[in-house]
């Protein structure tokens, strides 16, 4: 057992195989970097240069509105909380979908408790977003906001928050289509790019996105503890935190100029240095060939297990232009039991359970059983994927 090769197929949770350049960048940063914005000595300036360049790279990645509009956070959860609680008011309407992670749903429910009107668009039996339902919902709410505004003179916003790809099914959402719907309804579009940042193209201007929230430790190849949000120029986001900023010390309120407005306290400079190295690696390799390799590994796994007796696959596999994620169940076995067998008997790392996506599980009918998620990286090999598929088939027998 100790000599068994470990096969890591849980990249939707966090990347495990990382480029050497990322590890080296973090180590170098710990040797050379001080605190960004907290001094003019060499170590502080070294940190400022690295962090600014990381902002520049993130801005270019998402077709943003300039490096100063990129604010770093500890993860996508903090970024989404900042975006949702920072732009949505009690009198506003918030619309989201059943595809969402709890990082969207729980802040949305909190806003609902404060008075915000919350509506959730559904999906079909394959977990595909119902665009018609969403568009009708958006138009209905936009008209209601217009009528009520004319009646009482109060300003209300319509905000849509949604994922780019389901972390359970891998189904992609057509963000440009949603951007057009949002534009027609004068709604702010907040995108959760946790599963797609760095691998799938996102362009804030072309896609009509007001805020992109991302994490650094998945397909961006950065360390854990990194993430952020890119904000459209001119859009004010109320900070989630306030405190030290390195500037305007004698003001009683936290500075409202980006990115300082959303970055209270010391940044994770060492982690951001690793994130910068991860993006440079992706830029050098090219996102498209890496994405195609991951999708080809996912397809190979699907073809190997699709006819196995007792195996139920979730999501839409009519097209393999999707996030490199496949979730399944075997008979009526608990997903945790299957994942444990895969780990202990075959050395294969997967993710069982609810995946922080309760509404998606409910829509797919696997709340009690959960699901076993396989998620692939370009660092994986065909041999590893075939071994994983063979293990599934053996367990299914």
N, C-alpha and C positions, 0 to 999 in steps of 0.2 A: 504493500500500500504506500509506504514512504517513497518508493522509487517510481510511483506512477506519475506519468506526465500529466500536469494540470492543464486543462483546456478552458480558458476563460471566455465565456460567452454571455457576459453581463455588462456589455459596454453601454447600454441604455441607462444603467445606474451610474457608472463611472468608467472612464477609460482606464485600463490597467496597463496595457503595453503602451509606453510613451516614447517619443523620440529621445535619443540621448541628449540632443541639444536642449530640451526642456529641463532635464535633470541638471545638466551642467549650468544652465542659466540661473536656476534657483540657487545652486551652490555658490556660484560667482556673486550673485546678488547678496547673499548672506556674508560674504567676505568684504564687499565693497560699498554697499548702499546704506545711506543714512535715512533720515525721515524727510519725505517730500514736503516742501513748503515750510519747513521748520528750521531754516538756517541758510546761510550763504557759503558755508564751507564746502569743500570738495565732495564729501560723502553725501551731503544733502542734495547738492546739485546733480550728482550722479543718479540719485534716485529720481529726481525731477525729470531728467532727460529720458530715462528708461520709461517712466510712467507716461510722459507726454507721447513718446513714440508708440506706446501701446494704445493710447487713445486714438492716435492717427490711424493705426492699422485696423482697429475695430470700426472706426468711422468709414474707412474705405470698404471694409468687408460688407457693411450693411447699407452702403450708399446713403450715408447720413448727412448731417448738416454742419459738419466741422468737428474737429477733435474736442473742442470745449463743450460740445453737447453730449459727450460720453462720460457717464459717471460710473465709477466702479463700486461694486457691492461684494458681499461675502459669497453670494450665490444667486441663482435665478429666483429663489423664494423671496429673498429680501428685495430683489429688483421688482418683482411682481407686486409685493405688498406696497412698496414705495409708489409704483405707478397707479395701482388701484385706489389706495387711500389718499394719494396725492392729487388725483384729478377728479375723483367721484365725490359728489356732495350728497347729503341726505335727500335733497329735492330732485336729484338726477335719476336717470334710468340706466341700469347696467344690464347688458345682454351678454350671455356667454353660451357654452354648449355642453352637451353631455360627454364630450371627448376629454374634458379638462382634468388636469392634475389637481390635487388638493391645494397646491400653491396658488391656484386661481380660485377654486371653489370656496375655500374657507374664508379668505378675505372678502369674497363676494357675499357670503352669508353674513359676515360681520357688518358689511355695509347695509344689507337688508335690515338687520336688527336696528340700525340707526335711522331707518326711514327710507333708504334708497329702494326704488322699485327694481326688482330683479326678475329677469325672464331667462329661460334656458331652452335653447333650440335642441331638437332631438336628432336622431340618426336612424338609418335603416338597419336591417338584421345583420348586415356585414360591418356595421360600425361606421358607415360613411355618413358624413354630415348631410343633413337635409337642407340644402341651399334654399329651396323654395319656402320651407317653413321659416328659415332664418330671415330671408328677405321680407316676407310678409310681416313677421314680427317687428323687424326694424322699421318698415314703413308705417305700421300701426302705431308704434311708439313715437316716431318722428311727428306724425300727424297729431297725436295726443299732446305732445309737448308744445307744438305750435298753437293749438287751440287754447290750452291752459295758459300759455304765455300771453296770448291776446286778451284773455279774460282778466288775469290778475297782474300782468306786467312783470312777473318774476322770470328770471333767466334760469333755464334748465338745460342740462346737457344730456346727450345720448352717447354712451360709451360702450363699445364692443371690445371684449377681451377674449382672445381665443388662441389655441395652440396651432402650431404649424404642422405638427405630426403627433398622433396619439402615441403615448408611451406604452400602451398595451397592445394595440393592433398594428402600429406602424403606418396606418392610413394617413396619407398626406391631405392637407386642406389647401384648396386653391386660394392662396392669399391675395392674388391680384383680383380675382372675382369678388372676394369679400371687400377688398379695398374700394372697388367700384360701388358696391352696395353702401358702404359707409359714406362715401363721398356724396352719393345721391340723397342720403338721409341726414347729411351734415353731422355725422357721428365721428367721434375720435376712435381710432383703431389702435388697440394695444395688442402686440403680438408676443406670445410665449414661444421663443425659438430654442427652448432647452434641448430638443432632440434633433435640431437641424442646423444650428449655427456652425458655419465653417464648411459644411458639406453641401447644403442646398442653397441655391442663390436667393438672396433677399435684397431688395432695393427699396429703401424707405420712400423715396420720391416716386418711383414708378408704381410701387404697390400701394401707395396711399396710406402708409403706416405712420402713426403719430409717435409711438414708442415701441421700440424693440427691447425685450428683456431676454437676457441670455445667461448661460452659465459657462464657466471656463473649463470645467473638468471632464466634459464629455467629448464631443467630436472636435472641439477646439484644441484638445490635447494638453490643456494647461493643468496646473495643480488644483486640488480641492481648495475651497476657500476663496475662489475667484468667480466673478460674474459682473453683471452690470446692466445698465440700460442706456439706450441711445434715444435722445429726446428731440423731437422736431423743434426747430428754432422758433422762439416766440411763445411756446407752450409752457406755462408756469406749472410746476409740480411742487406741491407742498412737501417738505422733507419729512421723512419718517422719523429721523433722529436730528438732534441739534447738539452742539457742543463745540469742541475745539476745531478750528479750521486753519490756523496758521496766519490768518489775516483778520483785520477789523476786530481786534481783540476787545476794544472798549465799547463796542456796540452791544446792546442788550439782546438783540435778536440775531439769529443765525444769518449769515450772508445769503442773499437771494440770487446771486450770480452763479451760473453754471460754470464748471461742474461742482464748485465748492458747495453750492446749495444742497446737494444730495450726498455729500461725502464728509459728514461729521466724524472727527477722530482720525487716528492714524490709519492710512491705507495699508493693505497687505502688499507692500512693495515687492517683497521677495516672490510672492505668488504671482503678482502681475508681471514680473520679469519672466517667469516661466510661461505665463499666458502669451506674452509677446513672442517668445521663442516658438510656441506652438503655432501661432498664426503665421510666422515666417516660414515654418516648416510646411504648412498647408499651402502657402503661396508658392513655395518652391516646387512642391510635388504636383500641385494643381488639384483643385477640389473635385473636378469632374472625373478624372481617372480613379481617384480614391473612392468616390461615391459609387462608381460603376463596379469596382471590385467588391465593395461591401454588398451591393445589390446582387451580384453574381453569386456570392457565397450564400446569401439568403435564399436565392432561387435554387441553388444546389441542395440545400437542406430541405426545402419545400418538396422538391421533386423526389427526394429520397424517402420522405415520411408520409406523403399525402395519401398513399393507399394502405398504410399500415392499419390493421384491424384495431378498432377501438380508439383511434387517434382523432380528436376533434381539433381542427385549426380555426383560429379566429382572425377576422379581418378580411379585407378585399385583396385577393391575389390575382385578379383579372389583369392587373398591370404590375410589373415589378419596379415601376418608378415610384418608389415609396421608401420610407425609412427602413433601415436594415434590421427589422424586428419581426419575429414570428412568435406568437403565443399559442399554446396548445394545452389540451388535457388528454389523459389516457383513461378511457373508461370512466368509472366513477371514483377513481383514486384521488385522494386529496393532493392538491398541487404541491404542498409542502413535502409529502411523502415521496412524490416523484422526484422533486428537486434534490432531496436528501439521498435517494438512491443514485441519482446521476453523479452527485458529488462523491459519495463514499465508495461506490462500487466502480465508477468509471472515471473519476477525476475530472468531471465536467461541471463547471460553475455556471449556474443559471439563477433566475430570480422567480420564486413562487409567490402566491398570495394575491393581494389586492392592488399592488403597484400604485397606491395613493390615487386610484382612478375609480371611485365608487360608482359613479353614474354610468361609466362605460361597462363595468362588470354587470350592473343591473340590466343594461340594454342588451347585453349578450347572453344573459341568463346564467352567469357563473359566479354569483355572489358567494355562495356557500363553498364551492369548490376552489375558487380562485383560478389561477392559470399559471402555467410554467412559461416564462418568457426567455427566449433565446435572442440575443442581440449581438451583431457581428461588427468586427473592425477590419480595416484593411490589413492589420497585422496578423489576423487569423489566416490559416491555410486551408486549402481544399481537403487535405488529409484530416485535419482537426474536425472540419464540418462533417465529413463522412463518418468519422468515429462517433460524433454526437448523434447523428441520424441512426446509426446502427444500434447505439445504446437505447434510443427511444423505441426502436422496433423490438429489441430484446425484452424490454420492460413491458411493452404492449402484448407480447406473447403470453 
